[in-house]
Amino acid sequence: MSRRQSYDGVVVTAPFSTPYQRYSTQTAHYWLARALKGTLDAAGLRKDGIDGLSVASFTLFPDSPVGLSQHLGVTLRWLDSIPMGGASGVVALRRAARAVQAGDAEIVACLAGDTNHIDSFRKLLSSFSRFAMDAAYPYGYGGPNSMFALLTDRYMQEYGATREDFGRIAVAQRDNALRNPNALMKKPLSLEDYLEARPISDPIALFDCVMPCAGAEAFLVMSEEEAVKRGLPFARVAGTIERHNAFPDDPIQLRGGWAVDVEDLWSMAGMKPADMDLVQTYDDYPVISMMQFEDLGFCGKGEAPAFLRDRDLTVTGDLPHNTSGGQLSAGQAGAAGGFLGMVEALRQVTRNAGPTQVADAKHALVSGFGMINYDRGLCSGAAILTGESA
Amino acid sequence: MTDPLARPPKKNPQKVQTVPVLPPAFRSRAAMGLTAAAAEGRFKLQHCAECGAVQYPPRDACVSCLGLELLWKDTDPVGELIADTVVHTSPNLYFRRQAPWRCGTVRLNAGPSIFCHVHGDCLKGSDVRLLSRLDRAGQGVLIAIPKETTPNMADDPELRELGADPKHRRVLITDGRQPGAPALAKALLDAGAMTVFVGEGETWRPYPERSALEKMDGVHLMPLDLTDTSSVVELAGEIGGKVDILINNARFMRPGGVLARGDTAFARDEMEVNYLGLMRLAQAFGPGMKARGADGINNAAAWVNILSINAIANDPAYGSFNASQAAALSLAQSLRAELRPGGVKVMTVFCGPTDDDWYQDVPPPKLLPGAVARSVVQGLRDGVEDVWCGDVAKDYAERWRQDPRVLERELAGDMG
């Protein structure tokens, strides 16, 4: 069984999200600066109040987080770079929490953000990874859409999922997004709209895909003592897991690394899936959300379509899911997509979510998934956040 | 079932010409192994020398045992198509134009799962065969085709895009006087070529091949003298816009190496035809072909040079001629790189001794014209860069791969 140590004494606080923009003339530096300012303001800190920084961004080039430290004028004794896309939120949290717990840093600001110029997405794709360059792009150049189309196709063959099953996830998230003033998508989405949307890479159509945009997300990790001293609402980290390149011999991805570590996650937290008041999955495509419900123990493998059919995934439903609209409806601001669920969950369990607030939210599961290096997502992670009053 | 490819309509000169754009061309050095194999039409994957694991995508270390010696070896190309998709939209201009484009995941019997192009006749859940092909960018790619032949299989738009099939294309054969010219013209017409232009120099001088060529429907004899720049330019002015495949079969040869000849007269003639002739052709026809690389069904697709296998290793019995073949091969490499932006392939057909007067001293096996013609057509269909025509050429190529220096000594064997 797990020999993982607890995260006692460490908390997460000061969630901040910038509004998202479809296209921006600004740089990643601008968006990350905005997010840092936002999270510091939320905590009543000046920038010399932090001594640790964790950064996830795809568009900082030619800078790394080292360059960013000089750019933003922060002096640090702990600096981390998280190149893990959709898993960056969970991974940033785990590392920052251990750093604070071990006394390597007092207060760590975790940032994720990217800009989106007119041509950014195309450029990002063209230099994403060596395997993608060698073995994915030359074949139709559909980007991640094609890869997820293939595993959606396989998932449908294997488990009998239908387009309607995926559509219900997207439709519920749009409902949630309509409550979130920062979400890019402002129009309601019906199941019919979903089913009739323009095909992108069969069986994936327009509303299975996220909208690339510019924006940033941030939160702070500090000791509980520090948070209490500053009067900040916070969440505790009940359990986390992380896994990379799990199940490399699976001929096509139908499960992620969560399935390896799920028992550790729940036993560490002393909780079970039914205890969660809300779930934030990484929703780059609806099929991936289904995989997370399965691999994180909400239902058995291949059962997510049936499991979700009987549930209401909206903010007021019996299983609130991706309450800010998720990436499908709020937008995918590059690496910030890996923070979206984390920051929203933090708002939820600290009862700061405003219009998307789930009543009595105490426990939230946040899951991350990232980096389509070739034919599958390699990074996975999950964390359970618990509100202070819990 | 694949719909048969319709004969293309006459080109509308008022329409804007479609500019050639290419699929993504960048590859890691390891991945170039796939391209090298595709250039010969062979399906090879990386095999670990230590543990034998077969892996894909190409790596710099064995994914199974971290062994560093990775060999590109012929591999069982059969596997199951386990998932597929049709890409409708792409940020890449080439695939945007080609859409919808079918791709899929094939789980090879040899182990790895491979994301690849998928022929329209492949059935999901069925066995398919992977082919290595060069795409329009000149890079190696993999395409799944049905295990058994299907009607009009070659007309599948993805497969056609990866080759230079003569069907519905217009061809120029540069030298009608070569003994193999009629067989070549016939093979191309049989393969569905719309038109075969055949060049002839010194038209006043009769030659036996002419009557055979004249009789063929679809053959047009055109004056062409490769030693005369203005003749080449003139023909390019006339038909340059409708040559989709250019086959340079011209050859001037005399026996002898360096010391057997008292002067440079024949050497000059050899270079004039075999090397400078190719350059004149390339300068006159190359730019137009490069610009017409995306011109619909009968776009410019390939440039073929028919050379002696001794272009790669000299046989001193024909030492001076072979030097001109080496020069032509080197120039063809340059031409290949220069035509690549247009998506036009450059193919070399390496021939062993041909069964004609100039190789009368050489013992068999010797190449008959029909064999060369079949090799050219097959090479075009497969879109390869190197065709080893006949047993002698295949044998030399194998020995050359093993050790060029040893082959040089072997070829010089009877020189004392």
Interface residues (C-beta under 8 A of the other chain):
Chain A: F121 R122 L125 S126 R130 F131 M133 D134 A135 A136 Y137 P138 Y139 G140 Y141 G142 G143 N145 S146 M147 A149 L150 L151 D153 R154 Q157 R198 P199 I200 S201 D202 P203 I204 P248 P251 I252 Y374 D375
Chain B: P23 P24 F26 R27 S28 A30 A31 L34 Y56 P57 P58 V63 I82 A83 D84 T85 V86 V87 H88 T89 S90 P91 N92 Y94 F95 W101 R102 C103 G104 T105 R107 S113 I114 F115 C116 H117 K124 G125 D135 A137 Q139 V141
